[in-house]
Amino acid sequence: MPESVGGSLELGSHEVGHRPTCLVATLGDASQLQRVARMIHVFNAHGYEVDLLGLTPERPLPVRKTIVLGEDPRARSRRTKWMAQARRALATLSVLPNSLERYLARRWKPQDDRAWQHSLSYDVVVIENVDLFPVIQAAQCCNRSYWISELRDFDWKTQGLNPQERLRILGDRTLFRAFLPRSSEVITVSQDQEQELFQRLALGSRVIRSLPNHRNIAPSPVQEHRIALVYHGAIARGRSSHLMIQAMKHLDMRFTLDLFVPSSVAAPRYLRTLQKAAEFDERIRFHEGLNYSELLEVTSRFDLGLALFPPTTTSLKGALPNKFFEYIQARLGVVVGPNSEMSDYVRRYKFGVVTDGFGAKDVAAALNALTVDDISEFKHRADAASPELCFENEEVEYKSMMEAIRVQRK
């Protein structure tokens, strides 16, 4: 695709023959973020020329150009990360008006300022992380696009969190209050998140679940003396990932645990702590993350997928993550904790087990009680639910979103 086509179309003022434009803004690698990549593909399929503001993607995406962020959020230096957190905290606590917004606009301003200044007007801007709203606002000034907030995370409550996390969420609250009401559309990932947003800010939203495409995969047989647990995705203290390692200490010898952890989303020190805790248990194996193209095929060889996230934050309380539905498409039984939207799905479709609590012994008690027949039934129920819980059935929400944009552009 051509590197540049001007990028200066204003909302509702296209010349005949000109394609509308869309900017997708993310702090991550869009090719590794399924919801972000899907947005790019949806707008591209609807005739938009799509630009990407973020990191240079590892895998090809149908974008006209990538505008690289001024700072790489994946920086692994502890000093670099600490300095960035400290500056954001100071900006959050400052009594000067708009200090946090000004700091973030400077921090994430693209490397190539000239290219950025030539791309200030888009018909639609999709913003995946609330930290990027100030960058978009500073660039667009009064020339407002149709803003879509892809609200993957909505953390609000600070009770029980450490000071660092509390300051982060206080900063997020400032940005939520400032920018979400100004968005043309807010997209949430679950009904719990939708309700939380309305309760906190009286804002409506469109729920679009993180559903993968349907795959024709047969449930794999369950072995009598080996029950294979699997987890794929980020490892983080805030997600209580250690719970999986701790639970293995209380599980009988039938169980194994394989964790596929992308290095790009792992907290290195915390990951090493978990690896050390598991080093004398041969049943626990850590692997590098899988490419999405092979994810479902590889994980389909296991029996139960783990999605255990104690609701320590607002986002985790309303979590309905990609991996939950990817487990279903891989024809796995699913293991979740109580009092979450995921547990509602498990109880409704009967394709897994809901633990009584989020302690390691709670998890182990639920798993140790399972028989081979129980797990085989879970996998076949996941198979039965897979045609319903797939992107092909959620695509109507994207079509509705595109129709709302079309009406606005008239």
Summary of the structure (lengths in Angstrom):
residues: 410
radius of gyration: 22.0
end to end distance: 27.4
largest distance: 68.0
contacts: 1330
relative contact order: 0.11
helix: 44%
strand: 16%
